[in-house]
Amino acid sequence: MLADVVRHLVCPVCGADLEHADRRLLCPGGHTFDIARQGYANLLPGNARPGTADTPEMVRAREEFLSAGHFAVPADRLAWSVSTAGPSFVLDAGAGTGHYLSATLDRSPDAIGLALDISKHAARRAAKAHPRAGAVVADLWRPLPVRDGAADAVMNVFAPRNAAEFHRVLRDDGLLFTVTPSQRHLGPLVDALGLLSIDKRKTERMDAALAGYFKLDSRQELETEAVLSHDEITTLVGMGPSAHHVPAEQLSERLVELADPLPVPLAFVLSTYRRLE
């Protein structure tokens, strides 16, 4: 469905509108971008570097864990919240496998969606996540390859937040929806396994970073519990940033000390921000 969202895309090199032709996207300036056989387009500029983009292993872990329904609470609440805005075009910035965008489009039958992620491995999955979604490889810290004021809603789930660019691509009365982990997320696993901890002031810092572009409209704390086996915990760790910090061998050694299965708190903060003029 990439063809359905092309009208919202711009060239990452010159900013001109893009058109779909055969298996390419092209602009009047002569810049062309191939569409992969998996259905996504890579719109990273030539000098961009993927950095800490999700690896194939991380993407597989995320697909496995999310498809098991463990994060159904934030996915369902986010989808409902976005749907109440009646969007026609939803941008998921840092979409990963497209799991949350797919749930949102199921709730918004008249909307189309675009999944942006810096990982081509994630984009491959996102391109097939929903029949009304397209996927593009892009860097959230650079100008987004999206037209000014194109999006009715921007979703940002466990991903970097570029306030200026989110503001630019949203329509005047558009909404930004963020999902972040709360300090209680994963509870005892953080210390026991040596995972990355959640900043106590994470939400406060996020509000400050978005100030000047957005004002907080509403905030909900969401919490559930999952009883996870050691294999499921390994998958959970492997899909997130801690995968870069905890070697598999160390993770296995530390898991031996924990009950199997183990109740694990899953805690999130869903924030809705309104675009400032």
PEQUILIN-V37168 format. One record per residue. N is the residue number from 1. PSI is psi in degrees with one decimal (* if undefined). OMEGA is omega in whole degrees, -180 to 180 (none if undefined). BURIAL is I if it has 16 or more other ideal C-beta (glycine too) atoms within 10 Angstrom, else O. Layout:
# PEQUILIN-V37168
[[N,PSI,OMEGA,BURIAL] [N,PSI,OMEGA,BURIAL]]
This chain:
# PEQUILIN-V37168
[[1,15.5,179,I] [2,-33.9,-178,I] [3,-31.3,-177,O] [4,-18.9,-179,I] [5,-2.0,-177,I] [6,-33.0,-179,I] [7,-15.9,178,O] [8,-0.3,-174,I] [9,153.0,174,I] [10,159.3,180,I] [11,130.0,-180,I] [12,-10.0,-179,I] [13,-49.1,-175,O] [14,-9.8,178,O] [15,2.0,180,O] [16,161.8,179,O] [17,149.0,178,O] [18,150.3,175,I] [19,153.6,-180,O] [20,125.8,178,I] [21,117.9,-176,O] [22,-120.3,180,O] [23,38.3,-180,O] [24,157.5,167,O] [25,135.5,-179,I] [26,154.7,179,I] [27,165.9,-180,I] [28,-22.1,-180,O] [29,-0.6,177,O] [30,4.5,178,O] [31,132.1,-178,I] [32,149.5,-178,O] [33,123.5,-178,I] [34,146.7,173,O] [35,120.4,-178,I] [36,156.5,-180,I] [37,-21.2,177,O] [38,-7.7,173,O] [39,-2.0,-180,I] [40,162.9,177,I] [41,140.6,178,I] [42,109.1,-179,I] [43,27.3,172,I] [44,133.5,173,I] [45,158.1,-176,O] [46,-25.9,-178,O] [47,7.4,-179,O] [48,151.0,178,I] [49,136.8,-177,O] [50,-20.5,176,O] [51,-121.3,-178,O] [52,34.3,178,O] [53,151.6,-179,I] [54,134.6,178,I] [55,167.6,176,I] [56,-38.1,-180,O] [57,-41.4,179,O] [58,-40.3,180,I] [59,-42.1,178,I] [60,-41.6,179,I] [61,-42.5,-179,I] [62,-42.9,179,I] [63,-43.9,-178,I] [64,-46.4,-176,I] [65,-44.8,-178,I] [66,-37.7,-179,I] [67,-19.5,177,O] [68,-7.3,175,O] [69,10.4,-176,O] [70,-29.1,179,I] [71,31.2,-178,I] [72,-32.7,-178,O] [73,-55.1,178,I] [74,-34.8,-180,I] [75,-45.3,-179,I] [76,-42.7,-179,I] [77,-38.7,176,I] [78,-46.1,-179,I] [79,-42.7,179,I] [80,-43.5,-178,O] [81,-43.9,180,I] [82,-39.7,-177,I] [83,-29.6,-179,I] [84,-18.5,178,O] [85,-7.1,179,I] [86,49.3,-175,O] [87,153.2,171,I] [88,-25.1,177,O] [89,119.2,-178,I] [90,128.4,177,I] [91,121.9,177,I] [92,105.8,-175,I] [93,111.2,-172,I] [94,49.1,-167,I] [95,-16.5,-176,I] [96,-128.9,-178,I] [97,-2.4,-178,I] [98,12.0,-177,I] [99,-48.3,-177,I] [100,-35.4,177,I] [101,-40.7,179,I] [102,-45.2,179,I] [103,-38.0,-180,I] [104,-42.6,180,I] [105,-30.1,174,I] [106,-33.7,180,O] [107,-16.4,-176,O] [108,79.9,-171,I] [109,-15.6,-180,O] [110,3.8,-175,O] [111,154.6,168,I] [112,161.1,-176,I] [113,156.1,176,I] [114,125.9,177,I] [115,119.8,176,I] [116,131.9,175,I] [117,148.2,-178,I] [118,-14.3,-180,I] [119,121.2,177,I] [120,-27.5,179,I] [121,-39.3,176,I] [122,-41.2,-178,I] [123,-34.5,177,I] [124,-41.6,179,I] [125,-44.3,-177,I] [126,-31.8,-179,I] [127,-21.9,-178,I] [128,9.5,-174,I] [129,-31.0,-176,I] [130,143.2,-178,I] [131,-14.7,178,O] [132,25.5,-180,I] [133,142.9,171,I] [134,162.6,-177,I] [135,139.6,-178,I] [136,137.9,172,I] [137,122.0,-178,I] [138,156.1,-180,I] [139,120.5,-177,I] [140,-18.3,180,I] [141,-4.5,176,O] [142,169.7,174,I] [143,127.5,-178,I] [144,142.6,-179,I] [145,53.0,-175,I] [146,140.9,-178,I] [147,152.9,175,I] [148,134.1,174,O] [149,21.2,-175,O] [150,-34.3,-170,I] [151,140.0,172,I] [152,-30.8,-179,I] [153,140.5,172,I] [154,129.2,176,I] [155,142.9,-179,I] [156,103.8,-173,I] [157,113.0,179,I] [158,42.2,-175,I] [159,163.3,178,I] [160,151.6,-178,O] [161,117.3,177,I] [162,91.6,-172,I] [163,-45.6,-177,I] [164,-42.9,-179,O] [165,-37.3,176,I] [166,-40.9,178,I] [167,-43.5,-177,I] [168,-43.1,-173,I] [169,-10.5,178,I] [170,146.8,173,I] [171,170.1,-173,I] [172,-40.7,-178,O] [173,25.2,-177,O] [174,162.3,-178,I] [175,143.8,174,I] [176,127.7,179,I] [177,123.1,179,I] [178,144.6,172,I] [179,123.6,180,I] [180,156.0,176,I] [181,143.0,174,I] [182,174.3,-176,I] [183,-22.6,-179,O] [184,-5.8,-176,O] [185,125.0,179,I] [186,-6.0,172,I] [187,-117.0,-173,I] [188,-16.7,-179,O] [189,-29.8,-175,I] [190,-53.9,-179,I] [191,-40.8,-175,O] [192,-34.3,-177,O] [193,-2.7,-180,I] [194,35.0,-179,I] [195,163.8,176,I] [196,131.6,-179,O] [197,160.6,180,O] [198,128.7,178,I] [199,129.1,180,O] [200,-28.5,-178,O] [201,23.9,-175,O] [202,-48.5,-178,O] [203,-41.3,178,I] [204,-42.9,180,O] [205,-35.3,178,O] [206,-44.6,178,I] [207,-42.0,-179,I] [208,-39.3,-179,O] [209,-29.2,-179,O] [210,-13.2,-178,I] [211,141.4,-177,O] [212,-23.4,177,O] [213,-31.1,-176,I] [214,153.1,171,I] [215,143.2,-179,O] [216,129.7,179,O] [217,-42.2,178,O] [218,161.1,-180,O] [219,136.0,179,O] [220,137.9,172,O] [221,128.0,-177,O] [222,132.3,-180,I] [223,138.0,176,O] [224,-176.4,179,O] [225,138.8,177,O] [226,135.8,175,I] [227,109.3,-170,O] [228,139.0,173,I] [229,169.3,177,O] [230,-37.4,178,I] [231,-40.7,180,O] [232,-36.3,177,I] [233,-39.5,176,I] [234,-42.0,178,I] [235,-43.2,179,I] [236,-47.6,179,I] [237,-38.8,-176,I] [238,-15.6,-177,I] [239,-8.5,-175,I] [240,-173.3,-176,I] [241,-24.1,179,O] [242,-16.9,177,I] [243,-25.4,179,I] [244,-11.7,-169,O] [245,-19.8,-178,O] [246,105.2,179,I] [247,147.5,-176,O] [248,-39.1,-178,O] [249,-43.1,178,O] [250,-40.3,180,O] [251,-44.6,180,I] [252,-42.3,-180,O] [253,-39.4,-178,O] [254,-31.9,-180,I] [255,-30.5,-179,I] [256,-28.6,-178,O] [257,-6.6,-176,O] [258,156.5,177,I] [259,152.3,180,O] [260,106.8,6,O] [261,173.3,-175,O] [262,130.3,174,I] [263,128.7,-177,O] [264,123.7,177,I] [265,135.4,176,O] [266,113.1,-171,I] [267,134.1,-173,I] [268,162.3,173,I] [269,119.8,176,I] [270,116.1,-178,I] [271,139.1,176,I] [272,127.1,-179,I] [273,141.6,178,I] [274,135.9,-179,O] [275,132.1,175,I] [276,149.1,178,O] [277,*,none,O]]
